[in-house]
Amino acid sequence: MADVKICGLTRAEDARHAERSGALFLGAILAGGPRHLAVPDARQVLGAPRHGVRRVAVVGDQSAEEVIVLARELALDAVQLHGWRTPDEAVRIARAAGCEVWPVLRITGATLPVDAVMWAGVSGTLVLDAFVEGQLGGTGVALDWSGLARSVAALRTELPALRLVLAGGLRPENVAEAVRLLAPQVVDVSSGVESAPGVKDPERVQQFVQAAHRAAETSR
């Protein structure tokens, strides 16, 4: 089954609805942009740690020390690493914060960059997102899933235990196709289920979760 991450949450009621709809991962953005939250607001939106849901924060160019502090303050399950990092920094963040790190590769074409294996090996999880100049995510731009299929298959041959998180331009209408072509373990959506930036549409959230779960079942 493809698990679902609803990202760019800015309202506690949207987070609760996403959880009730079957999303396993709830995401808050602490990296600027229209969905940016300060740490106190992210705490309110994501809620306390609890069974059955995992809480993720998207970070950008904060220092490793800043990321460690905010991850501890929020008691996060994972930190999604946008911005420039080194593998050593990522490992240090994971160890000091006591949570997973999810390196992000921002893709422009139909092949993975040469450092994909290195980054996938840092934590066993890799996020693929579309590259859009000046924006970290939530752009609505989709990747070339068909074109990437061969590169992703080769990566999985080297790292069979890889957990692939697919982001970028996903929505209820196309998530089944993305799951069919790349078989990600997690599908990550933000703008594709919104009525306005940061405001989730309850019906589209539910449609997305159902479509992702159904597609994963039928593609087995």
Backbone hydrogen bonds, N-H to C=O, Kabsch-Sander energy under -0.5 kcal/mol:
donor,donor_aa,acceptor,acceptor_aa,energy
3,D,1,M,-0.7
3,D,185,Q,-2.8
5,K,187,V,-2.8
6,I,25,F,-2.3
7,C,5,K,-0.7
7,C,189,V,-3.1
9,L,27,G,-2.4
10,T,198,G,-0.8
15,A,11,R,-1.8
16,R,12,A,-2.4
17,H,13,E,-2.0
18,A,14,D,-2.5
19,E,15,A,-2.3
20,R,16,R,-2.5
21,S,17,H,-2.0
22,G,18,A,-0.6
22,G,19,E,-1.2
23,A,18,A,-2.4
24,L,4,V,-1.1
25,F,4,V,-2.4
26,L,54,R,-2.7
27,G,6,I,-2.9
28,A,56,V,-2.2
29,I,35,R,-0.6
30,L,28,A,-0.6
30,L,58,V,-3.1
36,H,33,G,-1.6
37,L,29,I,-2.5
42,A,38,A,-2.7
43,R,39,V,-2.4
44,Q,40,P,-1.6
45,V,41,D,-2.5
46,L,42,A,-2.9
47,G,43,R,-1.8
53,V,50,R,-1.0
54,R,24,L,-3.3
56,V,26,L,-3.0
57,A,78,A,-1.6
58,V,28,A,-2.9
59,V,57,A,-0.6
59,V,80,Q,-2.5
60,G,30,L,-0.5
67,V,63,S,-2.3
68,I,64,A,-2.4
69,V,65,E,-2.1
70,L,66,E,-2.5
71,A,67,V,-2.4
72,R,68,I,-2.1
73,E,69,V,-2.6
74,L,70,L,-2.1
75,A,71,A,-0.7
75,A,72,R,-0.5
76,L,71,A,-2.0
77,D,55,R,-2.3
78,A,55,R,-1.5
79,V,100,E,-2.1
80,Q,57,A,-2.9
81,L,79,V,-0.7
81,L,102,W,-2.1
82,H,59,V,-2.2
82,H,80,Q,-1.0
90,A,86,T,-2.1
91,V,87,P,-2.4
92,R,88,D,-2.4
93,I,89,E,-2.7
94,A,90,A,-2.2
95,R,91,V,-2.3
96,A,92,R,-2.6
97,A,93,I,-2.7
98,G,94,A,-1.4
99,C,94,A,-0.9
100,E,77,D,-2.3
102,W,79,V,-3.0
104,V,81,L,-1.6
105,L,127,V,-3.3
106,R,104,V,-0.5
107,I,105,L,-0.7
107,I,129,D,-3.3
116,A,113,P,-1.8
119,W,115,D,-2.4
120,A,116,A,-2.7
121,G,117,V,-1.8
122,V,118,M,-0.5
122,V,119,W,-1.0
123,S,119,W,-0.7
124,G,120,A,-1.8
126,L,163,R,-2.1
127,V,103,P,-2.8
128,L,165,V,-2.7
129,D,105,L,-2.5
129,D,127,V,-0.5
131,F,107,I,-2.5
132,V,130,A,-0.6
132,V,135,Q,-0.6
135,Q,132,V,-2.2
142,A,140,G,-0.5
143,L,168,G,-0.7
144,D,109,G,-0.5
145,W,143,L,-1.6
148,L,144,D,-2.2
149,A,145,W,-0.9
149,A,146,S,-0.7
152,V,148,L,-2.7
153,A,149,A,-2.3
154,A,150,R,-2.1
155,L,151,S,-2.2
156,R,152,V,-2.2
157,T,153,A,-1.5
158,E,154,A,-1.5
159,L,155,L,-2.2
162,L,159,L,-2.1
163,R,124,G,-2.9
164,L,162,L,-0.7
165,V,126,L,-2.9
165,V,163,R,-0.5
166,L,164,L,-0.6
166,L,186,V,-2.8
167,A,128,L,-2.9
167,A,165,V,-0.6
174,N,171,R,-1.4
175,V,171,R,-1.7
178,A,174,N,-1.9
179,V,175,V,-2.5
180,R,176,A,-2.3
181,L,177,E,-2.1
182,L,178,A,-2.4
183,A,179,V,-1.8
185,Q,164,L,-1.3
186,V,164,L,-2.0
187,V,3,D,-2.6
188,D,166,L,-3.0
189,V,5,K,-2.6
189,V,187,V,-0.5
193,V,190,S,-1.5
194,E,191,S,-1.6
195,S,199,V,-2.4
196,A,199,V,-1.2
199,V,196,A,-2.7
200,K,198,G,-0.7
201,D,193,V,-3.1
205,V,201,D,-2.5
206,Q,202,P,-2.1
207,Q,203,E,-2.4
208,F,204,R,-2.6
209,V,205,V,-2.4
210,Q,206,Q,-2.3
211,A,207,Q,-2.5
212,A,208,F,-2.6
213,H,209,V,-2.4
214,R,210,Q,-2.5
215,A,211,A,-2.4
216,A,212,A,-1.9
217,E,213,H,-1.7
218,T,214,R,-2.2
219,S,215,A,-1.4
220,R,217,E,-0.9
